[in-house]
Amino acid sequence: MSLRRLNPPLHLLRAFCTVARFGGVSRAAEALHLTQSAVSKQVQELERWVGIDLFERSRKRLTLTPAGERYEKAVSALLTRLEAATLELITSGGDGGALHLSVLPTFAAKWLIPLLPQLHQQHPQVTLHFVPFVHGYDFSDPELDCSILFGDGHWPGARSHYLAGNDVALIAPRKELAEVDIRSPQDVARCTLLRHATIPASWERWSEAHGLHGLNTLAGPQFDQFQTMIRAVSVGMGVALVPRCLVQDEITAGTVAEPLPGGGYTSDLGYWLCYPEARAHLATLVRFRDWLLAVPKPVP
């Protein structure tokens, strides 16, 4: 099968999708500013091109066949993406456009979003489109340009740049809600330890950093997001280890306490801007990356 047959002309695809949307040739012809005869011929030509009936024809209406329904869904999505890409190119003048970014929700809200007004001021031609975060590292989606991921900075086939997160703070409830008056690392052993599901060794690393032995690092409630852990600490459920960049606002406001000076630890994990080698020279990504690495961060 030739590649030509697999790439029907754009005007045939547009006619097909428009007829499918309106359920008939008459209204589709009006929308396309063509005659009904021209639209009918284009649809028939597409059916000959693919060798499959796309519509069931009755006297008053055209109805998509099952194959036509599947094809229309795929083609409509492609046409929408083509239109969006063209609009971005035109409006940016070729010197900007949209960057499709995936970010962990808590990090986006607490760290990245406060920086974005500076991005808009310095690079108004760059538009960020946040796509749903999918846990793990997978750039198979052609719409995803880069991600901010949590880990050690090593992902196969990717370039990564450290942003924040290896400064981990020990946080505790306010004094009136605290179950233990924490004056030393040993006092932490008498507290309820809140744990993060994806960082099971954090309390072990903390105890090693402070020379504390015998800490039951597997006890205590488990959470899947730092934001929920911070909230749990604020209502008195226990103590937690949270990247300082996510909790400094609450510490400053007194929502949670930082009971021990230097009571946290330095982690091997953090937040990294990651992108595949194939996108390393994407102009919009380069501009965003260089700005993000140079901009003063909200937390020192």
VENJOZI-V943910 format. One record per backbone hydrogen bond with DSSP energy under -0.5 kcal/mol. CO is the residue of the C=O (numbers start at 1). NH is the residue of the N-H. E is the energy in kcal/mol with one decimal. If there is no record, write none. Layout:
BEGIN
CO|NH|E ; CO|NH|E
END
This chain:
BEGIN
2|6|-0.9 ; 4|7|-1.6 ; 9|12|-0.6 ; 9|13|-1.6 ; 10|14|-2.5 ; 11|15|-1.8 ; 12|16|-2.3 ; 13|17|-2.5 ; 14|18|-2.1 ; 15|19|-2.5 ; 16|20|-2.2 ; 17|21|-2.1 ; 18|22|-2.1 ; 19|23|-2.0 ; 19|24|-0.8 ; 23|62|-1.4 ; 24|28|-0.9 ; 25|29|-2.7 ; 26|30|-1.6 ; 27|31|-2.1 ; 28|32|-2.1 ; 29|33|-0.9 ; 29|34|-2.3 ; 30|33|-0.6 ; 35|39|-2.1 ; 36|40|-2.6 ; 37|41|-2.2 ; 38|42|-2.0 ; 39|43|-2.3 ; 40|44|-2.4 ; 41|45|-2.3 ; 42|46|-2.1 ; 43|47|-2.1 ; 44|48|-2.1 ; 45|49|-2.2 ; 46|50|-2.4 ; 47|51|-1.7 ; 47|52|-1.0 ; 54|65|-2.1 ; 55|57|-0.5 ; 56|58|-0.5 ; 56|63|-2.6 ; 61|58|-2.0 ; 61|63|-0.5 ; 63|56|-4.1 ; 65|69|-2.7 ; 66|70|-1.8 ; 67|71|-2.2 ; 68|72|-2.9 ; 69|73|-2.0 ; 70|74|-1.8 ; 71|75|-2.9 ; 72|76|-2.7 ; 73|77|-1.5 ; 74|78|-1.8 ; 75|79|-2.6 ; 76|80|-2.3 ; 77|81|-2.1 ; 78|82|-2.3 ; 79|83|-2.6 ; 80|84|-2.4 ; 81|85|-2.5 ; 82|86|-2.3 ; 83|87|-2.5 ; 84|88|-2.4 ; 85|89|-2.1 ; 86|90|-2.6 ; 87|91|-2.8 ; 88|92|-1.9 ; 89|93|-0.9 ; 89|94|-1.1 ; 90|93|-0.6 ; 92|95|-1.5 ; 97|127|-2.6 ; 99|101|-0.7 ; 99|129|-2.8 ; 100|145|-2.1 ; 100|146|-1.7 ; 101|131|-2.4 ; 102|148|-2.6 ; 104|108|-2.5 ; 105|109|-2.5 ; 106|110|-2.6 ; 107|111|-2.3 ; 107|112|-2.0 ; 108|113|-3.1 ; 112|115|-1.7 ; 112|116|-0.9 ; 113|116|-1.1 ; 115|118|-1.3 ; 115|119|-1.1 ; 116|120|-2.5 ; 117|121|-1.9 ; 118|122|-2.4 ; 119|123|-3.2 ; 123|126|-2.0 ; 125|97|-2.8 ; 125|127|-0.5 ; 127|99|-2.9 ; 128|130|-0.6 ; 129|101|-2.4 ; 133|135|-0.5 ; 136|138|-0.6 ; 140|142|-0.5 ; 141|144|-1.8 ; 143|145|-0.6 ; 146|102|-1.8 ; 147|149|-0.6 ; 147|274|-3.4 ; 148|104|-0.8 ; 149|151|-0.5 ; 149|272|-2.9 ; 151|270|-2.2 ; 153|155|-0.6 ; 155|158|-1.9 ; 157|277|-1.8 ; 159|275|-1.8 ; 161|273|-2.6 ; 164|271|-3.8 ; 166|168|-1.0 ; 166|267|-2.9 ; 167|244|-3.4 ; 168|265|-1.7 ; 169|171|-0.6 ; 169|242|-2.2 ; 171|240|-2.1 ; 172|257|-3.4 ; 174|177|-2.0 ; 174|178|-1.3 ; 180|182|-1.1 ; 181|183|-0.7 ; 184|187|-1.3 ; 184|188|-0.6 ; 185|188|-1.1 ; 185|189|-0.6 ; 186|189|-0.9 ; 187|190|-1.5 ; 188|191|-2.1 ; 191|193|-0.5 ; 192|194|-0.6 ; 192|239|-2.7 ; 195|223|-2.9 ; 196|199|-1.2 ; 199|202|-1.6 ; 201|205|-2.6 ; 202|206|-2.3 ; 203|207|-2.6 ; 204|208|-2.1 ; 205|209|-2.1 ; 206|210|-1.4 ; 207|212|-2.7 ; 208|211|-1.0 ; 211|213|-0.5 ; 215|217|-1.5 ; 216|219|-1.0 ; 221|195|-2.7 ; 223|197|-3.3 ; 225|229|-1.5 ; 226|230|-2.7 ; 227|231|-2.0 ; 228|232|-2.3 ; 229|233|-2.4 ; 230|234|-2.2 ; 231|235|-1.2 ; 232|237|-2.4 ; 233|236|-1.8 ; 239|194|-2.9 ; 240|171|-2.7 ; 240|242|-0.5 ; 242|169|-2.9 ; 243|246|-2.2 ; 243|247|-0.7 ; 244|247|-0.9 ; 244|248|-1.8 ; 247|251|-2.2 ; 248|252|-2.8 ; 249|253|-2.2 ; 250|254|-0.9 ; 250|255|-1.7 ; 250|256|-1.2 ; 251|254|-0.6 ; 257|172|-2.7 ; 257|259|-0.6 ; 260|263|-2.1 ; 265|168|-2.4 ; 265|267|-0.6 ; 270|151|-2.6 ; 271|163|-2.8 ; 271|164|-1.1 ; 272|149|-2.3 ; 272|274|-0.6 ; 273|161|-1.9 ; 274|147|-2.5 ; 275|159|-2.7 ; 276|279|-1.8 ; 277|280|-1.6 ; 279|282|-1.9 ; 282|286|-2.8 ; 283|287|-2.2 ; 284|288|-2.3 ; 285|289|-3.2 ; 286|290|-2.6 ; 287|291|-2.0 ; 288|292|-2.8 ; 289|293|-2.3 ; 290|294|-1.0 ; 291|294|-0.6 ; 291|295|-2.3
END
